[in-house]
Amino acid sequence: MNQMNAESYVTADGRTIGGVVMEMKNITLRFGGVTAIEDISFDIREGEIRAIIGPNGAGKSSMLNVISGFYVPQEGEVWFHGAPRPKMRPYKVAKQGIARTFQNIALFEGMSVLDNVMTGRLTHMKSGMLSQAMWWGKAQREEFENRAQVEKVIDFLEIQAIRKTPVGRLPYGLKKRVELARALAAEPKLLLLDEPMAGMNVEEKEDMSRFILDVNDEFGTTICLIEHDMGVVMDLSDRVVVMDYGKKIGDGTPNDVRNNQAVIDAYLGVSHD
């Protein structure tokens, strides 16, 4: 049986890829007279690292915004766990277990690293405003539980030394890691990463790549990412979907995409033997 069509399979490095978690079915998204996405279909499978690539203006971030619920397509459906997902606000999508980072860092610059990461726990906070203000009983226990989970994430991403530092004082690479920490604090089942390596030097990219692989391996988190660094994409991804001018021009394993002439012509440049 073809692995891409199997219910689940084990990769060469021993990871288990499960069934379809999310499916984009004939998605078309328009802004006025501009078509950002045109009739695109692809799926994301449990436990995989799924990449979306393409030139600038291809519609990648628009697609990520459709997945995360920020945009609602005019045509097509988003299926989640085998059922069509109704129109819903992004915070309700987050409650379904979907978290994301952003292309442009979206952190609270004046707050500490710890407080920024704590905001990732908002969907897990159940007590009311009054009990939170009094910090008593259920609210207090909830605070301790959320703080414990945040500390685990801080340790995992090796940012203990800056946990009390205001984010505005951090270098760019560490800010990107803090944003990843905030997303992980939500304990997502599906993690969306919008250009996690953008603006990083080689060492920072290596660190971020290692953390992405560790998140996938140790937490079993399904990951969908947009990235321009082809070396990173080919090393990290199980499957890659390629967009160009809002259309899908390739979809498959990194090796499939690497050898796809349409992809070479549109994005990867001249092929070298």
C-alpha positions in Angstrom: 0.0 0.0 0.0 1.2 3.5 -0.8 2.3 5.1 2.5 0.7 8.4 1.5 -2.7 6.7 1.3 -2.3 4.4 4.3 -4.2 5.0 7.5 -0.9 5.2 9.3 2.7 4.3 8.7 6.1 4.5 10.3 8.8 6.7 8.8 12.4 5.8 8.2 13.4 7.5 11.4 10.8 5.5 13.5 8.0 8.2 13.8 4.4 7.1 13.4 2.3 9.2 10.9 -1.4 8.7 11.6 -4.6 9.5 9.7 -5.8 12.8 8.3 -6.3 15.4 11.0 -7.2 18.4 8.8 -8.3 18.5 5.1 -8.5 21.6 2.9 -11.1 20.9 0.3 -11.2 23.1 -2.9 -10.3 26.2 -0.9 -10.8 29.5 -2.8 -10.1 32.8 -1.0 -10.7 36.3 -2.6 -10.0 39.8 -1.4 -12.2 42.0 -3.6 -11.1 41.2 -7.2 -7.9 39.5 -6.1 -7.8 35.7 -5.8 -5.3 34.8 -3.1 -6.0 31.1 -3.1 -7.7 29.2 -6.0 -9.2 25.8 -5.7 -6.5 24.2 -3.5 -6.9 20.8 -1.7 -4.5 19.1 0.6 -4.5 17.4 4.0 -2.4 17.3 7.2 -1.8 14.0 8.9 -1.4 13.3 12.6 2.2 13.4 13.8 3.7 14.7 10.6 5.6 17.9 9.7 3.8 19.4 6.8 5.4 22.3 4.9 3.8 24.9 2.7 6.2 26.7 0.3 6.2 29.0 -2.6 7.4 32.4 -3.8 6.4 35.7 -2.1 2.8 36.4 -2.9 2.0 32.8 -3.5 -0.8 32.8 -0.9 1.0 30.8 1.8 0.1 33.0 4.8 -3.4 33.3 3.5 -3.7 29.6 3.6 -2.3 29.4 7.1 -4.9 32.0 8.1 -7.6 29.9 6.6 -6.4 26.9 8.6 -6.3 28.9 11.8 -9.7 30.5 11.3 -8.6 34.1 10.7 -9.9 33.9 7.2 -13.1 32.2 5.9 -12.9 31.1 2.3 -15.6 32.0 -0.2 -15.5 28.5 -1.6 -14.5 25.1 -0.3 -14.4 23.6 3.2 -12.0 23.0 6.0 -12.5 19.5 7.5 -11.2 18.9 11.0 -11.1 15.3 12.5 -13.4 14.0 9.8 -16.1 16.7 9.9 -16.5 20.1 8.2 -15.5 22.9 10.5 -18.2 25.6 10.7 -17.4 29.3 10.6 -15.9 30.2 14.0 -13.8 32.9 15.7 -10.1 32.2 16.0 -10.3 31.8 19.8 -12.7 28.9 19.3 -10.3 27.4 16.8 -7.6 27.7 19.5 -9.8 25.8 21.9 -9.9 23.0 19.4 -6.2 22.5 19.9 -4.7 24.7 17.2 -2.0 27.2 18.0 0.3 29.3 15.9 3.2 31.7 15.6 3.2 34.7 13.3 5.5 35.9 10.5 5.9 39.2 12.3 6.6 38.6 16.0 3.5 39.3 18.0 4.7 39.5 21.6 4.1 41.9 24.5 7.4 43.8 24.5 7.0 45.3 28.0 6.2 42.0 29.6 8.6 39.4 30.8 9.2 36.1 29.0 7.3 34.2 31.7 4.3 36.5 31.4 4.3 36.3 27.6 4.4 32.5 27.7 1.6 32.5 30.3 -0.7 34.2 27.8 -0.6 30.9 25.9 -2.6 29.3 28.7 -5.6 31.5 28.3 -7.7 28.8 26.6 -7.1 26.6 29.6 -8.3 29.1 32.2 -11.8 28.2 33.4 -12.3 30.2 36.6 -14.2 33.5 36.4 -12.8 37.0 36.6 -13.9 37.5 40.2 -12.2 34.4 41.5 -9.1 35.2 39.5 -9.0 38.7 41.0 -9.3 37.3 44.5 -6.8 34.6 43.6 -8.4 32.0 45.8 -9.6 28.4 45.6 -10.1 27.1 42.1 -8.4 30.2 40.6 -5.4 29.7 42.7 -5.1 26.0 41.9 -5.6 26.8 38.2 -2.8 29.4 38.4 -0.4 26.8 39.9 -1.2 24.2 37.2 -0.8 26.7 34.4 2.5 28.0 35.8 3.8 24.4 36.1 3.0 23.8 32.4 4.7 27.0 31.4 7.8 26.2 33.4 8.0 22.8 31.5 7.9 24.7 28.2 10.5 27.2 29.3 12.8 24.3 30.3 12.2 22.5 27.1 13.1 25.4 24.9 16.1 26.3 27.1 15.1 29.8 28.0 15.3 29.6 31.8 18.0 32.3 32.0 15.7 34.9 30.4 12.4 33.9 32.0 12.2 37.2 33.9 13.6 39.4 31.2 11.3 41.9 29.3 10.8 40.6 25.8 11.7 44.0 24.4 15.3 43.6 25.5 15.8 40.2 23.7 17.6 39.7 20.4 15.5 38.7 17.5 16.3 34.9 17.6 15.3 34.6 21.2 12.0 36.5 20.6 11.1 33.9 18.0 11.8 31.2 20.5 9.6 32.9 23.1 6.8 33.1 20.5 7.2 29.3 20.0 7.1 28.8 23.7 3.8 30.8 24.0 2.2 28.6 21.3 3.5 25.4 23.0 2.1 26.5 26.3 -1.4 26.0 24.8 -0.6 22.3 24.4 -1.7 22.3 20.8 -2.5 19.2 18.8 -1.8 21.1 15.6 1.0 23.8 15.6 1.1 26.3 12.8 4.4 28.1 12.3 4.6 31.1 9.9 8.2 31.4 8.8 9.8 30.4 12.1 13.3 30.9 10.7 12.8 34.3 9.1 15.6 36.7 9.8 17.7 34.2 11.7 21.4 33.5 11.4 22.7 30.0 10.7 23.2 29.1 14.4 19.7 30.3 15.3 18.2 28.3 12.4 19.9 25.2 13.6 18.5 25.7 17.1 15.0 26.4 15.9 15.1 23.3 13.6 16.2 21.1 16.5 13.3 22.4 18.7 10.8 21.9 16.0 11.9 18.3 15.5 11.9 17.8 19.3 8.3 19.2 19.6 7.2 16.8 16.9 9.0 13.8 18.4 8.6 14.2 22.1 5.1 15.8 22.3 3.8 14.1 19.2 2.6 17.5 17.9 1.4 17.7 14.3 3.1 20.7 12.7 2.3 22.7 9.6 4.9 25.4 8.7 5.7 28.0 6.1 9.3 28.5 5.4 11.5 30.0 2.7 14.7 28.2 3.6 14.7 25.2 1.3 17.4 23.4 3.2 15.3 23.6 6.3 12.1 22.5 4.5 13.8 19.5 2.9 15.4 18.4 6.2 12.4 18.8 8.5 9.3 18.0 6.4 7.5 14.7 5.8 5.4 16.2 3.0 5.5 19.5 1.2 2.7 21.4 -0.7 3.9 24.0 -3.1 1.9 27.1 -4.0 2.4 29.7 -6.8 0.1 32.6 -7.6 -2.5 31.1 -5.3 -2.5 27.7 -7.0 -1.1 24.4 -6.0 1.7 23.2 -8.3 3.1 20.4 -6.3 2.4 18.1 -3.3 4.4 15.2 -2.0 7.5 14.1 -0.2 10.5 16.5 -0.2 12.1 14.3 -2.9 9.0 14.5 -5.0 8.9 18.2 -4.8 12.7 18.6 -5.4 12.3 16.7 -8.7 9.0 18.4 -9.8 9.8 20.5 -12.9 6.9 22.9 -12.3 8.3 23.6 -8.8 11.8 24.0 -10.2 10.6 26.5 -12.7 8.5 28.5 -10.3 10.5 28.5 -7.1 13.6 26.3 -6.6 15.5 27.6 -9.6 17.8 25.6 -11.9 18.2 21.9 -11.0 21.7 20.7 -10.3 22.8 17.0 -10.7 
